[in-house]
């Protein structure tokens, strides 16, 4: 009987030399050592992908836990940076320029929840438990800055939705609400009072007798809202999986989590071998985090979605930042905000906290409301902690900044202020690397058509007295 000739290309060889060692087979079947090596490698690979995929979710969970840890454990209990944020707290790339007010919604417990935003509010946003966009409020939202009542509806809700609300459906129970108020005369007082007097958050079921708002001023207070970078990261992810509806993630993402032992309705109890592989897989992922923000828009799409999702772009963003809204990406001239980040100097070297750098912003910065520059610690991705607890400069908050004769503005970054440059100086720390964000509020046309561009960070060999 004549059998078909078996092509060599479909056969498994007896031995392979690989990056995980020598793999041995007998007639296509692996020996015990090979089986162990391959499964260990699969565990590490899946752990790496879980770390990269789940950073947005772990970040929201860390935010929720951080809020609850200081007593903000209900929707009407909110944190307020009434005297602005500074480097005492650990928030991913927060700013020193706007008056933040924020709350965590628990739609699973409260049901549909009302957010009553006062008129005159700055940009606000609601994100779900995976940091996906739910809605904007304030100027970029449907109320257009006039104020209004928003109703955030939980997944699976089939009850009646009353009229008179801007209604948005969230795919998750946990939602992060944050609003920003602008400075007036360089001070936060106006916006802090706007939030205290005007913001209301309460369950729809309690609309006839809503709980009294509780504002916790956390300016100058220490708190952590950053996800873990060790094995605890996977516990953070597991906590969310257990809390949220099963279909808030697609089956492929859930399948990868299940492969490393994270499944809804099951305890997460990895053995020592799996713990070691998960930890190593996390470290592999950590090596490739830093890059530009919003690659592919607020949905991180490749070629407008035809090329799928830009997974690395999304991971890098949520490793260093929070808040997802089209208002931070789309071309909204005079409305919303735009961002640029820089991590290296003009010679493509990382920024050294022991050195002195200059950054020149050309004349006519395209920002109707204001612009700001804030410096961050590359390790914590939070504000760099120095004697200058608000490590930034703001065109409204710091009117004493000195412009150049042509209208441009040069900022200085060094451990000590260069001679005569104190008004334009942001302090850095020897032994620490750093990066910065440039923010434009009410961005102008010249930002979008790229006719205005910020200068490069220049290392200064001589600073006239530094």
N, C-alpha and C positions, 0 to 999 in steps of 0.2 A: 504494500500500500504506500503510495507516495504522499508525503505530508508537505504542507507549504513550508518553504524555507523561512526560518525565523530571523528577522533582521537583527543585526547586532545592536542597532540603536534602541531597541525596546527592551533589551536585557539589562539586568542589574549585575554589575561586575562583582567580583569577589572582595575587592578592597577599594576604598576611596580615601585619599588624603584630603582632609577638610580643615576649616578653621577651628572646628571643635574637636579635632583629633582624627585618628584613623577609624574608619567605619568598616566592619567586616560582615560579609554575607556568605551563606552557603546556599547555592541554587536559588538566590533571590531572597532568602530569609535571613534577617539580622540576628547576630548573636546577642547574648544578654547585655554585654558591655555597650554595644551599639544602640540597643533599645534605650538604655538609660541615658546615654549621651543625647540622643535625638529628642527624647521627652523633656530632658532638662533644657535643651535649646528651645524647644517649642514653648515651654513655660516662660523662659526669659523673653522670648520674642512677643508672646501674648501680653506679658506684663508691660513691656515697653510700649506696645500699642495702646494698652489700657491707660497707661500714664499719659500718653500724648492725647488720646481721645477724650479723657475724662477731666482734664485740667479745668475746663469751664464749669463743670458740675462740682468738682471739689472746691473750687473758688467760692461759689455761691454757698456751699455748705459751711465753709470756714467763716463766711460773712454771717450766716445765720447763727452759728455757734458763738461768734464773737459778740454779736448783739445780745444774745440770750445771756451770755456770761456777765454782762453788766446790768442785767435787769430788763432789757428791751425784748420781752418775750411775748408780746401781743401787738396786734396791728396799730393800736392807738398809743403804744409806747414807742417813741421815736428818738433817734439821736439827732442832735443839732450841733453843728459847729458854729455856735453863735458868735464866737470871736475868731473864726476861721480855723482851718486845719493847720497843724504844724507837724514837726517831725517826732513828737512824743508818741503818736499812734502809728501802727503799722497798717497802712492801706496801700494797695497797689496803685502807684502813680496818681495819688490824690493831688489836688492843687491847693495853693495858699490864697487863691484869688476869688473864690465864690463861696457863698454861705450854703453849705450842704445841709439838707435835712433828709433823713432816710429811715425806712421802716421795712420789716419783713412781714409779708402776708402769709397767713396759714389758711388757705381756702378749704383745705380738708376739714378743718375744725370750724371755721367761721362761715363757710359758704360764700356766696357772692359778696364782695367787699367794695365799699364806696371810698373813693379818694376825692375829696372836695378841695380843689386847687383854687387859691385866691387869684384874683386878677393882678396883673403886674408881675407874675412869677417868671423866672428865667426858665431855661430848658429843664424838663423832667422826663423820666423814663421808667417804664416797668419792664423787667426781664424775668424770664421763668427760671426754673431750677437748673437749667442747662445754659444759662445766660443767653437764651434766645430772646429776640425782640418781641415784646407784646404790644406796647404802644408808647407814644410820646405824649407829653403833657406840656402846658405852658406855651411859649412862643412857637415851637415847632410842632405842637400837637393840634388837634382839631379845635381847641378853644382859642388858638391864635393869640394867647396872652391875655384874653379877657376873663379867664377863669371859668370853671365849670365842674360838674360832677362826673367822675369816671366810675364805671362799674366793671370790676374785674371778676369774671365768671369762671368757676372751677371746671375741670374736665368732667364730662358725664352729667353735667347739670341739665335737667329737663324741666325745671320750674319756670314760672312766669318771670319775664324780665320787664320791669316797669319802664314807662317812657320818661324822658327828661334826663337821660344819662348818655354819655359817650360809652358804649358797651364794647368790651373786648374780652374774648375767650382765651384763657391760658391753658396750655396742655399739662400744666403741673399745679400741685397744691401750693408749694413754696414759691413765692415771688418776691423779688427785690425791688423796692420803690425808692427812687432817689430824685430829689429836686434840687435845683441850684438857684440861688438868688444873687444878684449882682451888687457890687459895692456902690454906695452913693456918697459922693464927696470923699472917696477913698476909704470909707468906713463900712463895717458890716451891720451897723445898728438897724438901718431901715429894713433890710431883708430878714434879719433875725426876728424883728417885730412882726413882719409880714407873715412869717411862718407861725409864730406863736399865736397870733391873733386870727389868722385866716385858714390855716391848713386843718382839715378834719379827715380822719380815717376811721372807719367803723364798719362792722358787718351790716349788710342790708337788713338782716332780720332785726337789728336793733336801731333802725333808722328813727323810730319814734322817740327813743330815749338812748341816744348814743353814749358810750363811755367817755368820760372826760379825757381829753388829750393830755399826755404826759411827755414833756419835752426834757430830755437829758442833755444838758450842754456838756459836750465832751472835748471842747477845745482845751488843749494842754493836758488832757488825760491820756494815760497809757492803755491801749487795747490792741489786740491782734485780730486781724481779719484775713490772714494769709494761710492758704492750704499747706499741709505738711509736704515735706520733700523726702521723707523717710517712709518706712513701712506703714505708718499711720495714715498715709495717703489712701491706701486701699480700704481702711476702715471708714474713712470719710465717704468714699464712694459707696461702700456697702450700706451705710446709714441712709443715703439718699435712695438707693434702689429699694430698700425695705419700706420707705415712707411714701414714695410716689406711685402713681398708677403704672401698671406693667408696660403699657404701650407708649409711654412718653419718650422712650428710645426705640429706634428701629431694631428689628431682630438681629441684624449682623452685629451691632454694637453690644446688644445684650448677650449674644452668643459668645463673643470674645471674653466678656466678663464671666460668663458661666464656666468657661474653660479654665479659669484660674480660681474658681470656687465662689464667685459672687453671684448669687441667684436669689430672686425674690422668694420669700417664704422659707429660706434655708439659712442656717447659721453659717457665718464665715469663720471657719476654724482651720486654716491651712497648717499642714504639718511643717516640721523644721526644714525639710528639703524644699517645699514650696515657698516658705518664707524667704529662704536664701535666694531662690530664683526670682521671686518678685522684687526683692530689694535690688538685685543686680540689674534686672530689666529696667527698673526705674532709673538707675544711674546712667544706663546707656542713653535713655531718652533725654536726660538732663543736659547732655553735651551739645545739643543742637537747638538751643532755644532762642538765641538773641538775633533779632532782625527787625525789619521795618514793621509798622502796624497797619492793619486793615488791608492786607493783600487780598484782592478780589472782592472788596466791598464788605458791607456789614454781614453778608451771608457767605463770604469767603468762597466765591465761585470762580472757577477757571473758565475763561472764554464765555462769560455770562451764563455759565452752567453747562454748556455743551461738553466741557472737559471735566465735569464733576466738581467736587469740592476741594478747595486748597487746604488740605488737612494740616500741613505744617504752618501755613499762615495763621489759621485759627488757633492752633496750639501756642504759637509764639505770642499772639496777641493776649490770650488769657493768662499766660504765664507772667506777663508784666502789667496787665491792665484789667480794669473792670468796666462794665457798662457797655451795652450793645444797642445802638440806635442808628437808623438811617441819617438822623440829623448830624451825626459826626462824620458822615461820609459823602452824602449826596450834595449836589451843587444847589445850595440854598443861600443865594447872595443876600447878605445882611441879616441872616437868620441862622440860628444854630451855632455850630462851632466846627473848627478844623484843627488838625493836629499834625505835627511833624516831630520826629524823634531823631536824635543823633547819638551814636555810640562810640565814634572814633574821631580822631582829629584829621586835619587835611592830608596828613601823611599815612592815613589808614592805620593809625596806632590807637590802642585803647586809651581811654582818658585816665591819667594818673593823678590822684588827689594831691600828690606832693608838688606837681608842676603848676605853672601859670599858663592860662589860655585866654584868648580873646575871641569874641564872637560879635561881628558887626551886622546889624539889621539895617538894610537900606532905608532911605527916606520913605515916608508914606506907607507905613505898615498897614496892610489891608484888613483892618479890624474896626468895624463901626462902633462896637461897644468897648473893647479893650483887648490888649494882647498881654501874654505873660510867658515867662521862662521859669521852669522849676527844675531843680537838680535832684536826681534820685541815686540811691545806693544800688549798685549792680547786684548785690547779694539779696537784699530784701525786696527790691523793686519798690520800696517806700522812700519817702523823703530822706535825703542824706542827713544824718544826725550830727550837727555841729553846734557851736555856740550861737550860730545864726539859726534859730529854731524854725524859721520860715524861709527855707533856702531857695528863694526865687526873687524875681523882679517883675513888677506889674505896672502897666502904663497908667493906671488910675491910682493904685495904692501907693506908688512911689513917684510922686510928681517932682521930687528933687533929683531924679536922674538927669545927667548932663548929656545933651545931644552934641554931636559933632557939628562943625560949621556948615556942612552940606545937608543937615537934617537927619543924617543917619544916627544910629545909636550903637555904641560899642559897650558890650558887657564883658566883665572880667571874672575869671574863675581861678581861685588860688587859695592856699591856706591863710594868707594874710592879704589885706587890700594893697594893691600897687599904689604907689605914691600919687595922691590926688584923684584916686579912682573909687573911693569908698562908696559913693552914691550909686555906682554902677557895678558893684562887686558882689559876687555870691561865693560864700566860703566853701572850700573843699577840705578833705582830710588826708594827710600823708598815710600811705598804706591802704587806701581805699580807692577802688575804681568807681566810676560814676557815669551816668548818662543824663540827658536832659530832654524835656519836651518843650516845644514851642506851641502855644495855644493861641488861636485867633477866635474871638467871640464876635459874631456878626461879620463873617469873612467877606471880603470884597472881591470883585470880579478879577482883579489882577492876581489874586491867589489861584483862582481856577484856571485862568489862561496862562499862568506861569510867567507872566511878565514881571512879577515881583518874586524874588527868591531870597531866602536868608543866606548870609555868608557862611563860610566854613569856619570851624573851630581851628584857630591857629595857636600852636605852641609858641610862647614868647621866650626868647633867650634873654632879652633885656626889657625890663618894665619900668625904667626910670625911677628906681628907688626901691623896688620890691626886694 
